[in-house]
Each structure stands twice: as C-alpha cells, then as structure tokens.
Amino acid sequence: MPRTDSHKIGMLPLSLPPIGIGREQAAELIGVSPSTFDKAVAAGNMPQPRILGGRLLWDVREIHHAFVELPHRSIDAIGSDFEPSQTERNVWDDAKATKQ
C-alpha cells in the first residue's frame, strides 16, 4: 500500500480545526492570493509566521485577530457615485441579487 501524507488526507476530525496553517491556507483563510498575503505580512497587516523544523506556519488565531483589526472601507473613500457593478462581484453578491 502506498504511503500517504497524513495532513493532506485530513486525519483530524472536522470538529478540531488546525491551529497552525501554511502560507496558501493562510491566504485562503482571509480570501486573498498567496502573493497578496505575502505583501500583507511584509507590511505588518498580517502576523509573521512561526517556524517548526524549517517550515513556516501561521497561527490561525493571530490571523483572525489581524484580520479583525484591518480597517473597514469608508463610503467617503469610494465617493457618492459608487456603483456596486464597479467593484469585484462574488457569490454572496450574486446570491443576494437572486433573492431580490
């Protein structure tokens, strides 16, 4: 039987989420690309990783805290002529539009 990587197949029960995650997972957790996540870490908007055996791991709680501390967009910053179609749409926008 071939050897499998335990963290790729998910040995933890779903009720016990990981506390340390890699770069790609960290980026996905906050909804950005890995390169955007790297820029946020470099700018100090996201936490620095921890190191375990040469591997970089981010603490999920620290990411969550850093995300909550990010500023909200203000209406003044986007102007009074703001049109939702001028921004990126996502599945939540599409679902809301379908219900209306």
GILIN-V921106 format. One record per backbone hydrogen bond with DSSP energy under -1.0 kcal/mol. NH is the residue of the N-H (numbers start at 1). CO is the residue of the C=O. E is the energy in kcal/mol with one decimal. If there is no record, write none. Layout:
NH_CO_E + NH_CO_E
This chain:
8_5_-1.4 + 9_5_-1.3 + 16_13_-2.3 + 21_58_-2.3 + 26_22_-2.7 + 27_23_-2.5 + 28_24_-2.3 + 29_25_-2.6 + 30_26_-1.2 + 32_27_-2.5 + 37_33_-2.4 + 38_34_-2.5 + 39_35_-1.8 + 40_36_-2.1 + 41_37_-2.4 + 42_38_-2.5 + 43_39_-2.1 + 45_40_-2.2 + 46_40_-1.5 + 50_57_-3.9 + 52_55_-2.4 + 55_52_-1.9 + 57_50_-2.8 + 58_21_-3.2 + 60_19_-2.4 + 63_59_-2.2 + 64_60_-2.5 + 65_61_-2.5 + 66_62_-2.6 + 67_63_-2.6 + 68_64_-2.3 + 69_65_-1.5 + 70_67_-1.3 + 79_75_-1.3 + 86_83_-2.5 + 87_84_-1.6 + 94_90_-2.2 + 95_91_-2.3 + 96_92_-2.2 + 97_93_-2.4 + 98_94_-1.8 + 99_95_-1.5 + 100_96_-1.0
